[in-house]
Amino acid sequence: MTLHSSRFVPVVVAVLSIATFAQTGSAPTSSPAPSAATAPAATASATPSKIGIVNIQAAIISSNEGQRDFETLRKKYDPKRNEIESLSRDVEDLKKQLSTTGDKLNEDARSNLLKQIDSKQKALQRNYEDAKNELEGQQNEIANRIGQKMMEVLDKYGKEHGYSVILDYSGQASPVLWAATSTDVTQILVEAYNVVAGVPAQPKTSGAPAITPKGAAAPK
């Protein structure tokens, strides 16, 4: 199975390690070592070593609650996105005006046009950065809120199904290089979380991103 990193907000969950004693409810206790005369032949350990992988970020986004909350956030930022796109068009129009008529303008007119371009570029960059930072902060809040509840579902699932470790491969620094498809519990986690959260499936949407960076990072 080829693994791809997910590009979204960071979630403060990376690896779920489930110790053996967590399944029994008590820590293992030590006992006297048997003497050489009575010690049985060594046998393979019966400790479960089931390992799974999960894309926690994808699970958060594709859960019914995640789809609902991120879509609500996208709609909230539509006016800001439209404002940024309008500013971006204004900057491009002024640049075209300078390109086509710049050599025909007198010094004052040319200087005034350059000032307009500079002013609108700065406003565009400032608005874009402010909106981007605010949007990312709210995305993080949603992801961490859902992620914390999802970890409880994953913890229960891991214990009930005898997992020793479940690794998160959603981050770029993931230690997972390859894993069999059968070890991926992402979809299972999403389905289990949807049941616990009680949020119905969301209608399909094709809306634009909340904040469109095109043209916003270009001003110099």
Backbone hydrogen bonds, N-H to C=O, Kabsch-Sander energy under -0.5 kcal/mol:
donor,donor_aa,acceptor,acceptor_aa,energy
6,S,170,S,-1.8
8,F,6,S,-1.0
13,V,11,V,-2.7
16,L,166,I,-2.8
17,S,15,V,-0.7
18,I,16,L,-0.5
18,I,164,S,-2.8
19,A,17,S,-0.7
22,A,19,A,-0.9
23,Q,19,A,-0.5
23,Q,20,T,-1.4
24,T,20,T,-0.6
25,G,21,F,-2.0
26,S,21,F,-0.8
39,A,35,S,-2.1
50,K,162,G,-0.8
52,G,165,V,-2.4
53,I,183,T,-2.3
54,V,167,L,-2.6
56,I,54,V,-1.0
59,A,55,N,-2.3
60,I,56,I,-2.1
61,I,57,Q,-2.2
62,S,58,A,-2.5
63,S,59,A,-1.1
67,Q,63,S,-2.9
68,R,64,N,-2.2
69,D,65,E,-2.7
70,F,66,G,-2.7
71,E,67,Q,-1.7
72,T,68,R,-2.0
73,L,69,D,-1.9
74,R,70,F,-2.2
75,K,71,E,-2.3
76,K,72,T,-1.9
77,Y,73,L,-1.6
78,D,75,K,-1.1
81,R,77,Y,-2.6
82,N,78,D,-2.7
83,E,79,P,-2.2
84,I,80,K,-2.4
85,E,81,R,-2.4
86,S,82,N,-2.1
87,L,83,E,-2.3
88,S,84,I,-2.3
89,R,85,E,-2.1
90,D,86,S,-2.2
91,V,87,L,-2.3
92,E,88,S,-2.2
93,D,89,R,-2.6
94,L,90,D,-2.3
95,K,91,V,-2.3
96,K,92,E,-2.3
97,Q,93,D,-2.2
98,L,94,L,-2.3
99,S,95,K,-2.3
100,T,96,K,-2.4
101,T,97,Q,-2.3
102,G,98,L,-1.6
104,K,101,T,-1.7
105,L,101,T,-0.8
105,L,102,G,-0.8
110,R,106,N,-2.6
111,S,107,E,-2.4
112,N,108,D,-2.4
113,L,109,A,-2.1
114,L,110,R,-2.3
115,K,111,S,-2.0
116,Q,112,N,-2.0
117,I,113,L,-2.2
118,D,114,L,-2.5
119,S,115,K,-2.7
120,K,116,Q,-2.6
121,Q,117,I,-2.5
122,K,118,D,-2.3
123,A,119,S,-2.1
124,L,120,K,-2.6
125,Q,121,Q,-2.8
126,R,122,K,-2.5
127,N,123,A,-2.7
128,Y,124,L,-2.5
129,E,125,Q,-2.5
130,D,126,R,-2.5
131,A,127,N,-2.5
132,K,128,Y,-2.7
133,N,129,E,-2.5
134,E,130,D,-2.2
135,L,131,A,-2.8
136,E,132,K,-2.7
137,G,133,N,-2.0
138,Q,134,E,-1.9
139,Q,135,L,-2.5
140,N,136,E,-2.6
141,E,137,G,-1.8
142,I,138,Q,-2.1
143,A,139,Q,-2.7
144,N,140,N,-2.8
145,R,141,E,-2.0
146,I,142,I,-2.5
147,G,143,A,-2.7
148,Q,144,N,-2.2
149,K,145,R,-1.3
150,M,146,I,-2.6
151,M,147,G,-2.0
152,E,148,Q,-0.9
153,V,149,K,-1.2
154,L,150,M,-2.5
155,D,151,M,-2.6
156,K,152,E,-2.0
157,Y,153,V,-2.5
158,G,154,L,-2.8
159,K,155,D,-2.1
160,E,156,K,-2.4
161,H,157,Y,-1.7
162,G,159,K,-1.1
163,Y,158,G,-2.7
164,S,50,K,-3.3
165,V,50,K,-1.4
166,I,16,L,-2.4
167,L,52,G,-2.8
168,D,14,A,-2.0
169,Y,54,V,-2.0
169,Y,167,L,-0.6
174,S,171,G,-1.5
177,L,175,P,-0.6
179,A,1,M,-0.7
183,T,180,A,-2.0
184,D,181,T,-1.7
185,V,53,I,-2.7
185,V,183,T,-0.6
189,L,185,V,-2.7
190,V,186,T,-2.3
191,E,187,Q,-2.4
192,A,188,I,-2.3
193,Y,189,L,-2.8
194,N,190,V,-2.5
195,V,191,E,-1.5
196,V,192,A,-1.9
197,A,193,Y,-3.3
198,G,194,N,-1.8
199,V,194,N,-0.5
216,A,213,P,-2.7
217,A,213,P,-1.0
